[in-house]
Amino acid sequence: MFSSSISNQIVVETLKKSVKLYGYRLLCFCLMPNHLHILIQAGESPKDLRNLVRGFKSFSSKSTRKRLWQRSFYEHVLRKEENVVEVARYVLDNPIRKQIVEEYKEYRWCELMIDEYSVASPEVAPEAAIQGTRN
C-alpha cells in the first residue's frame, strides 16, 4: 500500500497540511507499509477530528490516484494520566518492532515534531525524552 516513495511523500505532505488546516498540531507520525500512526494535539479552535481524517484521506487518495485507506479509523484521546512521550515513543517504535530498522531515525517515514513548547515535555528536550527511557 505505502511502498512508493512518491506516494508516501504526497501522503506525508498532505498530512502536515491537513493537520494545520483543521486546527491541530502534528506531534509525530509514522507511515508504515500498511498503516499510519499520527499523534496530534488540538489547537485553540480545532475543527471536527472526523472532518480532518475524512479530508486528509480524500485528498491524499486523489493526489496519489490510489485507494489508500479503509473507511474507518481508530482514534484514542489521551487522558490526563497518559504520558504523551510514551505514546510518541510507541508511534516512532513501529518500524523497530517490525524489524525494519534499529532506530526510528533510520526510517524515512517517521518524524518527531514535538518541541520545547509542546505539552508533551515542556521541561525536557523532546529528543532526550523520547530516547532517554528507551531500552
N, C-alpha and C positions, 0 to 999 in steps of 0.2 A: 504494500500500500504506500508506504513512505520510503521508497527506495531510490527515487530520483532527486539528485541534488537541486535541480532547478525547481521542481515541485516543492521540495522541502523548504527552500529559500522563500518561495512565494507564501507558503503556509506561515512561516515564522514572521515575515514582514506583515502579512495580513493580521496575524495575532497581535502584534505590537500596536498596529494602528487601531484595530478594533477595540482593544482594551482601553486605550486612551480616549477614543471617540465616545465610548459608553460611560466614561467617568470612573474608571478603575486604574489601579497601578499594578503593573506586572512585576511580581517579586522574583519569580523564577519559572522556568518551563523546561520540559524535556520531551522532545518529539522522538518517540521510539518507532521502530519499523512498522508497528501495527496499532499504536495508540499515542495519545498526547496527554501529558500531565501539565497543568498550569496551577500556579499559586498566585492569586490576585488579592488586592486589598481595595476595598471600596473607597472612593474619593469623597469629596464633600457632598456631591449630589449625583450619585450613580444612577444610571438607568437600570431597568429591569435586567437581571442576570440572564434570564431566558432569551431576551432580545439580543443581548450581546452574543451569546452562543449561537443563536439562530443566524444572526447576521454574519458572524465570523465563518460559520460552516458554509453558508450560501456563497459568500464572496470568494472564499478560498477554493471551493469546488469549481465555481465559474472561471476563476482565474487560471486554474491548472487544467481545466477541461477534463476533470476526473471525478468520479464518485468516490469521495474520501471518507465520508462519515456515516455512522449509523444514525437512525432517527433520534434516539435518546442520548442522554449524557448523565454521568454521575457527578453530583456535587456534594461537597461536605463543607459546612460552615464551621469554622473553628470556634470552639468555646474558650472562655477565659482561661480554663485550666490547661488548655492545649498549647504547646510550645511551637511557635511559628518556625523557629530554627530547625526543630526536629522534623517538621513537615517539609520544609525546604530540602533538608538532607535526604528524606525519603524520595522526593521527586528527583533530585540530582543523582541519587544512587541507582536509579533504574538501569542504566546501561552497565553498571558494575554488577548488579545482581544477575543480569542476563549474560554476564561474562563477555560483553562486547569490548569493554575497556577496563583498565585497572583504576583509573582516576576519572572523575566526571569531566574534567577539563580536556581530556583527550577526545571526548565525544563532541563532535561538531554541533549537534542539535540540542545541547543543554546549555542553559545560561542562567547565572545567578545575577539578579539585578537589585538585590537588597543593598541599601546603603546606610550610612550612619543616621539618616533621617527617618528610617523605617521603624515601624512599631516592633519589628522582629527583634532587633538587638541595638537599641539606641546607645548602650554603654560599651558595646564591644564591636570591634571591626568585624563586619559580617563574614568575611572570608575566614577569619580566625574562628568565629563561632561555628561555622559550617564544618571546618576541618579539625577544629580543636578537640572534639569529642568523638571523632570517627576512629574506629579501630579495625 
